[in-house]
Each structure stands twice: as C-alpha cells, then as structure tokens.
C-alpha cells in the first residue's frame, strides 16, 4: 500500500509541475496554486478511473452484453458526460461557487467557539483503524445518497432534471454521469456539506468518491451480471440497478405514470430492503422513460450534450409552472 501511495503522490506531483502549474500561472491565478495542487489529485484519479473503465469494465460488456449497442452516437455523448465529471470539472465549478461561501460560514462558526465534530470519534479506539473509519463514513454517505436518489424521483421539479439520466435507451458503463449539470451541483453540494459536518478528512472524501463512482460505472454497464441470491442483497449489481432504469419500473410506482420506482441504492441494497423499495426480479428490461415511447407521446430528451441540458431546463421551468 505504501508503494501505491508513493507512486500516486509522485505522479500527482509530476502532473502538477509539468502541466497544471504552468497553466495556472499563465492564467494569472498564482494565488490558487495550493488549490490547483488539490485539483490535480482529482484530475489524476479521473484518468485512472477512465483507464479502469476501458481496461476492466469494458471487457465485461464485451463478454456478457445485455443487448447489442446500436446507438453509438448516444454512447459518445455519455462519454462526454463521463469526462466532464471524472476529470473534476463539476468540482471546479463548485470550488468557485459553493466552497467560498461555506468556508466563510465555517470560519464564523469557529470564531464563535463552536467545536468541529467527527463522526468516527464516537467510537474511539476502533475508528483509529483507517479502514474502519472509512467504512463508517462510506455507510453514512450511502444512506444519504439513497435518500437523495428517492427525492430525485419524488419531486416533480427534481425529476424534471433527473429524468435526463433515465432517458438513455442504450445504457453502458458511460451512462452513470449522464445527468443535468444543475442536478449534479445540487447533489455534490449536499455531499460536500455532509463531509464537513461529520468530519470526513479530505483523503477519505476522495476515497469515498472514487469507490462510489467506479461501482456506479459497473452498475450501469451493458453486462448481464448478477451477484446471486445472497450477493444481490449485500452489494448492488448491474442487474439490480438496470431494473431501476427499466421503462415503467424504476421511475414509476403506485400506478402508471406516478413518480417513485424501485432500487434507489447507490452501493448497498440494504436501504431499499429496509424501506421496501427493493425489486430483486431476475430480469434485464429495456431502459428509458415511459414518455419516450411513441405510443406515450415520444418526448424528446435531446441527442447532444447541450441540447439535453437545455431541454432539462425547459422541463424544470414547466414543472415550476405546475405543468406536467
């Protein structure tokens, strides 16, 4: 583990000194060098994640595909989303918008004498072990992720944005990050605030994010993979999550056209089991949103990145005006 950590640190330093630092200087942001070094970590991890997708998960898609890939243009658009997210561009936007405001609030709280709080301090001794502390935070993040995901399917205005993620009819390992940027900023802001509130260290936050993102890429893979009767109840599989994307299954409940659905978990299916939203049916359904079907109106969710983002805003505006 030390060798891996040292190799990563050396690679981060090399990328920073040879690429990132010169760009930051040329743009006149010399006062942000420390932040740029942290951003380099996300950039390098993004490159590593893309390599895992291409060299690992892609092999699973080729070996056990659910369906043939016929709409390659839609998949290429998903690749654009993946690169935007995994290479840290969304986090860069948050750094210039959300982070300064939260830093100011946190600073005022410290001046007022309010102590910081760490969740793992509730179990002294045991949580001094790094992996135990990480696991504890990972479970908390997973539970909050489940709640956020259910909210995305519950409120009309949020579904207007999140439905873009479900509109992919050709789901692949690239589909995880296919979502509206405003939706991403909302979710990422909640997790960033949660990390500060419960005392997650920066290194732990990075580890939680990478673990979650890679597993979500696997969940969306065009791969006929199930973890078995027991494994399906311990960790979310591609089969379990594909059902969440199934037309009329994953985004509807309590009758046709009613927002809701099944299988909202991020990593652990235990939350779906506890709140009775789990569906373990051994099926691999077609994916998409019901209103995309010709007989249901054939709603257009857009083909390219910018068109999809614009249509998401129009759906949001219509929802806020009280329209379907």
Legacy VTK file of the C-alpha trace (Angstrom):
# vtk DataFile Version 3.0
C-alpha trace
ASCII
DATASET POLYDATA
POINTS 324 float
0.000 0.000 0.000
2.853 2.375 0.755
4.323 1.730 -2.683
0.989 2.531 -4.345
0.555 5.704 -2.284
4.091 6.871 -3.056
3.669 6.157 -6.772
0.402 8.118 -6.837
1.966 11.068 -4.983
4.878 11.118 -7.431
2.522 11.039 -10.405
0.402 13.834 -8.924
3.488 15.994 -8.359
4.764 15.377 -11.896
1.375 16.221 -13.451
1.120 19.347 -11.332
4.619 20.668 -12.032
4.651 19.917 -15.760
1.056 20.657 -16.761
-1.220 22.238 -14.164
1.135 24.754 -12.543
2.226 26.395 -15.829
-1.417 26.737 -16.906
-2.428 28.315 -13.591
0.471 30.800 -13.796
-0.329 31.720 -17.397
-3.958 32.379 -16.467
-2.872 34.729 -13.679
-4.106 32.584 -10.786
-0.856 32.287 -8.878
-2.729 32.743 -5.601
-4.550 29.445 -6.203
-1.543 27.164 -6.517
-2.367 25.162 -3.387
-5.927 24.591 -4.580
-4.621 23.705 -8.030
-2.426 21.021 -6.478
-5.511 19.501 -4.793
-7.399 19.694 -8.072
-4.559 17.767 -9.727
-5.378 14.832 -7.456
-8.932 14.717 -8.805
-7.639 15.019 -12.359
-5.218 12.128 -11.925
-7.857 9.970 -10.247
-10.147 10.751 -13.162
-7.576 9.447 -15.627
-7.190 6.295 -13.533
-10.947 5.756 -13.440
-11.252 6.116 -17.213
-8.460 3.556 -17.583
-10.354 1.141 -15.315
-13.455 1.614 -17.460
-11.601 0.901 -20.686
-9.410 -1.936 -19.458
-11.776 -3.576 -16.977
-15.493 -2.934 -17.175
-15.437 -2.745 -20.974
-14.247 -6.351 -21.068
-17.304 -7.400 -19.042
-19.570 -5.632 -21.517
-17.988 -7.474 -24.405
-18.103 -10.835 -22.639
-21.681 -10.734 -21.294
-23.655 -7.984 -23.116
-27.329 -7.476 -22.306
-28.049 -6.067 -25.765
-26.119 -5.012 -28.879
-25.027 -1.368 -28.974
-26.789 0.193 -31.948
-26.968 3.882 -30.966
-23.280 4.719 -30.750
-23.918 8.458 -31.029
-25.840 8.370 -27.732
-22.989 6.454 -26.104
-20.463 9.014 -27.356
-22.497 11.743 -25.662
-22.315 9.741 -22.431
-18.536 9.616 -22.824
-18.537 13.433 -22.831
-20.503 13.443 -19.565
-18.065 10.966 -18.020
-15.018 13.031 -18.940
-16.623 16.203 -17.577
-17.357 14.574 -14.246
-14.451 12.250 -13.708
-11.809 14.827 -14.634
-13.118 17.200 -11.969
-14.825 19.957 -13.968
-18.000 19.861 -11.839
-15.894 20.101 -8.679
-14.005 23.008 -10.206
-17.311 24.847 -10.679
-18.205 24.133 -7.056
-14.838 25.446 -5.910
-15.581 28.859 -7.424
-19.243 28.968 -6.347
-20.165 26.924 -3.260
-16.862 26.412 -1.432
-16.059 30.105 -0.727
-19.466 30.647 0.876
-19.162 27.537 3.041
-15.601 28.439 4.056
-16.867 31.796 5.275
-19.663 30.170 7.309
-17.280 27.586 8.803
-14.840 30.345 9.727
-17.543 32.311 11.558
-18.581 29.191 13.474
-15.004 28.614 14.628
-14.703 32.256 15.702
-17.890 31.809 17.714
-16.224 28.942 19.592
-18.295 26.133 18.137
-16.168 22.981 18.010
-15.813 20.795 14.951
-17.336 17.324 15.113
-16.119 13.995 13.789
-18.393 11.002 13.447
-15.641 8.424 13.925
-14.779 9.987 17.311
-17.951 8.350 18.648
-16.165 5.007 18.603
-12.689 5.774 19.978
-10.012 3.176 19.503
-11.818 1.154 16.855
-12.150 4.013 14.373
-8.491 4.839 14.750
-8.075 1.984 12.285
-8.178 3.684 8.883
-10.383 1.219 7.011
-12.966 1.065 9.837
-13.299 4.850 9.839
-13.583 4.878 6.046
-16.244 2.171 6.111
-18.275 4.088 8.689
-18.263 7.241 6.570
-18.997 5.216 3.444
-22.172 3.781 5.010
-23.347 7.257 6.060
-22.738 8.648 2.583
-24.537 5.677 1.039
-27.621 6.228 3.208
-27.755 9.933 2.361
-27.258 9.021 -1.303
-30.271 6.714 -1.111
-32.414 9.499 0.362
-31.289 11.980 -2.268
-31.980 9.486 -5.047
-35.507 8.890 -3.784
-36.044 12.653 -3.635
-34.943 12.950 -7.262
-37.780 10.576 -8.143
-40.319 12.099 -5.757
-40.419 15.830 -6.508
-41.640 16.953 -9.933
-39.066 19.718 -10.295
-36.166 17.419 -9.413
-37.418 14.627 -11.662
-37.536 17.186 -14.494
-33.735 17.284 -14.204
-33.009 13.708 -13.127
-35.126 12.183 -15.899
-32.279 13.002 -18.287
-30.248 10.304 -16.539
-33.036 7.784 -17.174
-33.566 8.772 -20.801
-30.640 6.678 -22.064
-32.145 3.811 -24.078
-28.680 2.336 -24.737
-27.237 2.025 -21.240
-23.495 1.352 -20.892
-20.690 1.873 -18.377
-20.525 5.502 -19.572
-24.149 6.221 -18.589
-23.558 6.845 -14.877
-22.646 10.509 -15.382
-25.356 11.248 -17.947
-27.242 13.838 -15.908
-28.097 17.512 -15.833
-25.312 19.729 -14.542
-27.687 21.531 -12.176
-28.733 18.166 -10.742
-25.061 17.271 -10.261
-24.258 20.528 -8.499
-27.165 20.053 -6.071
-26.113 16.516 -5.157
-22.404 17.324 -4.991
-23.104 20.315 -2.737
-25.062 18.154 -0.284
-22.231 15.614 -0.088
-19.583 18.327 0.295
-21.516 19.873 3.195
-22.113 16.437 4.714
-18.376 15.708 4.603
-17.674 18.879 6.563
-20.476 18.355 9.059
-19.406 14.853 10.086
-15.659 15.487 9.901
-14.595 13.492 6.839
-10.927 14.073 6.086
-10.050 15.142 2.511
-8.294 11.856 1.759
-11.292 9.867 2.997
-13.667 12.007 0.929
-11.618 11.306 -2.186
-11.607 7.565 -1.439
-15.384 7.502 -0.859
-15.989 9.364 -4.109
-13.743 7.108 -6.207
-15.134 3.878 -4.724
-18.704 5.047 -5.331
-18.081 6.288 -8.865
-16.332 3.136 -10.046
-19.036 0.910 -8.631
-21.742 3.052 -10.221
-19.996 2.695 -13.577
-20.141 -1.073 -13.125
-23.837 -0.871 -12.203
-24.664 0.899 -15.467
-22.597 -1.459 -17.621
-24.239 -3.232 -20.536
-23.404 -6.521 -18.850
-25.638 -9.440 -17.917
-24.199 -9.739 -14.415
-25.918 -10.750 -11.197
-24.266 -11.342 -7.818
-26.524 -14.265 -6.912
-29.282 -14.592 -4.340
-27.040 -13.657 -1.401
-24.639 -11.288 -3.138
-27.500 -9.224 -4.597
-28.542 -8.373 -1.044
-25.047 -7.316 0.001
-23.931 -5.177 -2.925
-25.828 -3.589 -5.796
-25.260 -5.434 -9.063
-25.671 -4.357 -12.702
-28.855 -6.440 -12.855
-30.331 -4.798 -9.732
-29.588 -1.290 -10.963
-30.693 -1.949 -14.549
-34.148 -2.681 -13.181
-34.088 0.817 -11.696
-33.675 2.098 -15.256
-36.367 -0.208 -16.649
-39.183 1.571 -18.502
-42.200 1.873 -16.226
-40.433 0.067 -13.374
-37.557 2.092 -11.987
-39.216 5.506 -12.136
-42.888 4.712 -11.506
-44.887 3.324 -8.587
-48.413 3.331 -7.181
-49.817 3.083 -10.669
-48.933 4.108 -14.186
-47.207 7.469 -14.518
-46.787 8.103 -10.770
-43.328 9.202 -9.685
-41.414 6.784 -7.477
-39.863 3.488 -8.504
-37.535 0.846 -7.134
-33.866 0.124 -6.425
-32.596 3.558 -5.427
-29.491 2.334 -3.586
-26.024 3.583 -4.509
-23.765 0.834 -3.116
-25.807 -1.147 -0.602
-29.266 -2.611 -1.270
-29.998 -2.692 2.460
-31.734 0.720 2.311
-34.088 -0.474 -0.431
-34.807 -3.563 1.639
-35.484 -1.539 4.805
-37.769 0.974 3.086
-39.494 -1.609 0.844
-38.286 -0.224 -2.470
-36.213 -3.261 -3.491
-37.061 -5.362 -6.532
-34.877 -8.452 -6.969
-36.679 -9.794 -10.039
-34.196 -11.746 -12.229
-34.798 -9.612 -15.331
-32.912 -7.371 -17.745
-35.513 -4.918 -19.067
-35.301 -2.262 -21.753
-34.217 1.074 -20.268
-35.618 4.561 -20.632
-38.564 6.737 -19.565
-42.130 5.785 -20.473
-42.934 9.110 -22.168
-40.130 8.455 -24.681
-42.171 5.654 -26.264
-44.041 6.647 -29.466
-47.355 5.437 -28.057
-46.794 7.606 -24.949
-46.034 10.817 -26.794
-42.413 10.285 -27.838
-40.900 13.038 -25.686
-37.537 14.297 -26.943
-34.775 14.377 -24.323
-32.178 15.564 -26.828
-29.309 13.913 -28.663
-26.273 16.040 -27.879
-24.894 17.386 -24.612
-26.053 20.993 -24.939
-29.466 20.061 -26.307
-30.023 17.708 -23.371
-29.002 20.406 -20.895
-31.356 22.951 -22.474
-34.315 20.582 -22.557
-33.689 19.773 -18.902
-34.058 23.468 -18.046
-37.267 23.718 -20.068
-38.711 20.714 -18.222
-37.702 22.317 -14.923
-39.376 25.606 -15.878
-42.545 23.771 -16.907
-42.568 21.859 -13.618
-42.187 25.052 -11.577
-45.149 26.491 -13.503
-47.182 23.466 -12.443
-47.285 21.795 -15.846
-46.792 18.042 -16.385
LINES 1 325
324 0 1 2 3 4 5 6 7 8 9 10 11 12 13 14 15 16 17 18 19 20 21 22 23 24 25 26 27 28 29 30 31 32 33 34 35 36 37 38 39 40 41 42 43 44 45 46 47 48 49 50 51 52 53 54 55 56 57 58 59 60 61 62 63 64 65 66 67 68 69 70 71 72 73 74 75 76 77 78 79 80 81 82 83 84 85 86 87 88 89 90 91 92 93 94 95 96 97 98 99 100 101 102 103 104 105 106 107 108 109 110 111 112 113 114 115 116 117 118 119 120 121 122 123 124 125 126 127 128 129 130 131 132 133 134 135 136 137 138 139 140 141 142 143 144 145 146 147 148 149 150 151 152 153 154 155 156 157 158 159 160 161 162 163 164 165 166 167 168 169 170 171 172 173 174 175 176 177 178 179 180 181 182 183 184 185 186 187 188 189 190 191 192 193 194 195 196 197 198 199 200 201 202 203 204 205 206 207 208 209 210 211 212 213 214 215 216 217 218 219 220 221 222 223 224 225 226 227 228 229 230 231 232 233 234 235 236 237 238 239 240 241 242 243 244 245 246 247 248 249 250 251 252 253 254 255 256 257 258 259 260 261 262 263 264 265 266 267 268 269 270 271 272 273 274 275 276 277 278 279 280 281 282 283 284 285 286 287 288 289 290 291 292 293 294 295 296 297 298 299 300 301 302 303 304 305 306 307 308 309 310 311 312 313 314 315 316 317 318 319 320 321 322 323
